[in-house]
Amino acid sequence: MEKEQTREADIPHGGLKTAKHNYQIHMATADSAEKLLCSLLEHAMEKTVAGLPPDIQVVARTNFYQSMVRDSIQRQYAAVEPQPETGLER
């Protein structure tokens, strides 16, 4: 018996829509270097998932947008977080 083909319209997109919306809000306030990096990674992700089944594409995109926001926030906090003093000079 052949597996029924899943159509993208049949996949719940609530998680993807929320993740992409959060990503777009975060990118609106990001600096130009962060925007460029995220744009390049988003393009690479789209090329990577293009040949996958639609349900897997939705999961991959959702994970991508969630991780991009999380990683971008971590990079921003790492840049402003003061480094502990070790007493050693450079």
N, C-alpha and C positions, 0 to 999 in steps of 0.2 A: 504494500500500500504506500502510495506516495504522500509525503508530507505536504499539507496545504500551504501555499505561499502566503506569507504575512505581508500585508500592505502597510505602508507607513501611516496611512490614515487610521488604521486600526490600533495603533500604538498610543497609549496614554502619554501625552507630551507635557503634562503639568510640571514634572521635575525639570525637563529641558527648558521650558519657557521661563521658569523661575531662575534657574541657573544662568541662562543667557541674559536675562534682565539684570541680575545682580552683577554680572560681568560687564555689561554695558554701562551701568551706573559707576562701577569702580573705574572703568577706563576713562570715563568723562573727567575724572579728577586726577588721572595719572599724568606723570610728566612725559615728554616726547620720547625719551629713551625707552621707558616702560611700555608706551603705546606701540613703538616699533617692534620691540621684542615680542609682545603679545600678538601683534598682527602677523608676524612671521610664523610664530608657533601655531596660530589658528589656521593659517593657510596650509601649513604642513599637516596638521591634523585632518583638515578637510580632504586633502589629497590621499591621506592614509586610509580614511574610512570609506572612501568613495566606492570601493568594490565589495564592501561588506553588506550583509543582509540589513534591511531597514531597521529591524528591531535592535540589532547590535549597533548600528550607527547612532541611534537615539541614546543608547546607554553610553557609548563612547563620547559623544558630544556633551552629554550631561556631566560625566566625570571630568572631561577636559575643562569646561567652564568653571566648575566648582573648584578644581585644583588650581586653575589659573588665578582666581581671586584669592584663595588661601595663600598660595606661594607669593603672589605680589604683595600682599599685606605683610607677610613674614619678611620679605626683602626690605620693605619700607621701614619696618620697625627695627630691623637689624642695622639699617643705615643711621638711624637716629638714637639708638640705644647706646649709652656710654659704655665704653669698654672698661672692665675692671683694671685697676692699676696693679701691676705686678712688682713694681719697684725696680724693674730692669729698664735700662735706657736702650734705645734703638740706635 
